[in-house]
Amino acid sequence: MDGVASYQRFPTVKIRELKDDYAKFELRNTDASIANALRRVMISEVPTVAIDLVEIEINSTVLNDEFIAHRLGLIPLTSERAMSMRFSRDCDACDGDGQCEFCSVEFHLRAKCLGDQTLDVTSKDLHSSDYTVVPVDFSDASGYENSETRGIIIVKLRRGQELKLRAIARKGIGKDHAKWSPAATVTFMYEPAIHINQEMMESLTLAEKQSFVDSSPTKVFEIDDETQQVKIVDSEAYAYDDEVLKKAEAMGKPGLIEIYAKEDSFIFTVESTGAIKASQLVLNAIDILKQKLDAVRLSDDTVEADDQFGELGAHMRGG
């Protein structure tokens, strides 16, 4: 146990930017296995609520039943209480039927076009049996005209066309189907460390310095107007393309710059679908990852205990 404890780490998190649907943070003092495990859990194992069963009563639209059902399933639903809901397969209140208040939410939609103007049927037309689980509201999204009436379009109706249906939303995870994934995208990168040999850099002419700066496809370096020195403006813009290293080699200055990735520091970017806030997505993923690690530790302890009991039994039989 002492040998294990000597490798114990205490990861730290520093938040850089946080919005309802976006988070950027640093994860330090850990390794790539934990960083990737956290990313995979956020994408595929944090539960949300999504429409899983659709019963269509009337459909005279231009889209067939299956197409509409598929669209309904991909509409993000507010899922703050998903962690406390039951999976339909594990619900004893409805014997796994998946249609009770503990494991599901019921939606109804009825729309009919009575005029000559095309009628947009959107996610706002879905009426929920639970006010805490409703289609995600994008009315506060900036940059859209008439955003106060904006919803996710399900189908467009012309005069006389009608759509009437009942839908059941259930708890699930992205590993079972992408519609349950709360993450639009989750990425992480190693934090780059860049060191410039200033003494060697000073031996270059201004034109050579500019050529070196321009060799980077992304804006990592620039020349200071006053000192004429090359400085780092954004180390994280470096894309590990080795272009500046090749340029230094071509200029006969192989030690001009040193770039390496910090193996215990990662920069995460998380975008949520809106089903849960980005901050809650990260926290839920950490809780789930902790539960998985606890289960592994418990399993190891159980195996060790079984071995000990086995040895005790052998001694008793021998005695």
Beta strands, then each sheet from edge to edge (+ up, - down):
strand 1: 12-18
strand 2: 22-28
strand 3: 48-59
strand 4: 104-112
strand 5: 119-122
strand 6: 127-128
strand 7: 153-157
strand 8: 162-172
strand 9: 183-196
strand 10: 221-223
strand 11: 230-232
strand 12: 257-272
sheet 1: 1+ 2- 12+ 9-
sheet 2: 3+ 8- 4+ 6-
sheet 3: 5+ 7-
sheet 4: 10+ 11-
end
